[in-house]
Amino acid sequence: MKQKRDLFLCITCLLLALLFSMSKERGAEEAMAARIAPEILRFHVLANSDSTEDQNLKLKVRTLLLNTIYEEMGENASLEETKKYVRTHKDSLEKKAEMYMKNLGYDYPAHMELANTYFPTKTYGDMVFPCGTYEAVRVKIGEGKGRNWWCVLYPPLCFVDSSYAVVPDTSKEILRESLDPSDYLKLSTENPKIHVRLKLVDLLKKQKESKEPISENRK
C-alpha cells in the first residue's frame, strides 16, 4: 500500500514539475513573441468548414492571394508598405477571391482584415516562431469555421510548397537587422516543442519502470 502511495506521489510531483516547466516555457515564448511581433506580419486563412472540398478551396484561395500580393507589391516592400497595400487593396483582393471561388462553383464571401491574433508555435523552414499574439492579415472564407492555415507574410516566409524547407537569405537578413541578436538566434535555432516532448517521453518511461517492480512484489 505504501509503495502505491509513494508511486502516486512521485508521479504527481513529476506531472506538476512538467506542467510548471511547460507553463514557464510557454511564458518565455509569449514574452519573446511580444518583443518580435512589431517586426512581423502574419497571414491567416480560415476555411469555410472542415470538409475536404472547403479545405482544398482554402489552399487555392491562399495561393491566389499570396501570389497577387507578392507580385503587385514587388520584392522590396517594407513592413509598413505591406500593411498599407493590404489596407488599400482589401476590397479588390476580397472581390478577386470571391470571383475566383465563384468560377470554381462556390458562392462564399471572402473577408480580409488586419487583426491581432494568437498563434501557436510554428516552424517555417529552418526558423521557429514562438506562440503569442501577432498582427496578421486575416482572411475568412464563408463561415470561417474550418481548420486554418497560417504563415509569415513579412518578411516573406509563406511557403506554398511545404517541401521548401530553407528560409530565403533576404528574409533572414531582414529579421537579423530588425530583431535583437539573442532573439534572432533563438528564432533560428530553437524548437521549444522538442524539449516538452522529450520530458513527456521520459516521464512515461519512468512511470513504466516504476510499475514493474511493484507488480513483481504483489505476485
Salt bridges, closest charged atoms under 4 A:
ASP6 OD2 - LYS2 NZ 2.98
GLU30 OE2 - ARG26 NE 3.28
ASP50 OD1 - ARG147 NH1 3.60
GLU80 OE2 - LYS83 NZ 3.95
ASP91 OD1 - LYS90 NZ 3.86
GLU94 OE2 - LYS90 NZ 2.89
GLU94 OE2 - HIS111 ND1 3.72
GLU113 OE1 - HIS111 NE2 3.87
GLU113 OE2 - ARG138 NH1 3.46
ASP126 OD2 - LYS172 NZ 2.88
GLU135 OE1 - LYS83 NZ 2.79
GLU173 OE1 - ARG176 NH1 2.65
ASP183 OD1 - ARG35 NH2 2.71
ASP202 OD2 - LYS206 NZ 3.46
